[in-house]
Amino acid sequence: MPQKDPCQKQACEIQKCLQANNYVESKCQAVIQELRKCCARYPKGRSLVCSGFEKEEEEKLTLKLTSK
């Protein structure tokens, strides 16, 4: 049986918040930040729900390196 994603709860909280606020992302910044904190606690690749943040960080790093 696969291990439970350690940040799944935070991802579900984001979905609930977005649904409750007509998908206005700015109203859910606190729960989004909680997911980012959770993702920071685990090694890359450990949490599937964190893969979007990991990709975002890679893209920022790539842009920073290519703009020098």
N, C-alpha and C positions, 0 to 999 in steps of 0.2 A: 504494500500500500504506500503510495507517495506521501511524503511529508506535507503537512499543511503549510501553506504560504504564511510566513510570519507577519506580513503586512496586509493580509486579506481584510482584516477588520477595518483598518483605516481606509482601504479602497472602497469598502461598502459604505462607510460613513460619508465619503465624498459623493457617492451616487445618491444617497438619501438627501444630502444637503442640496445637491444640484436640482433634484426633482422638486424639493420643497421650495426652492427659490427660482423656479422657471429657468433653470440652467444659466443663471447669472453667476459666472465664476467668481467675480469679485466678492460676492456674499459668502463664499465658502473658503476664503483664504486660510482661516484658522485650521480647518480640517485638512486642507491640502498641505499645510505646513507640518501637521502631525504625520502625514504619510511620508513627507520628505525626511523627517526625523527618524522614522522607523527604517526607511531605506538606508539611511546613513549608518545604522547600527549593524547592518549585515553585509557580508562580502558580495561583491558584484556577481550577479547570476544566481544568488540564493533565493531571491524573491521575484517571481514572474511579474507581479504587479508593479515592481520598481523598474522594470525594463525601460519604460518610457522616460523616466527621469535619468536613467543611466545613458540612454541614447542622447538625450538633450545635453547632458554634461559633455559627452564626447564631441558633439557638434560645436559647442561653445569653445572647447579646447582647440579643435581643428581650426576654427575661425580665428582664434587668437594667435595661433602659430603661423597661419598663412598671411595674416595682416601685418606681420613684422617686417 
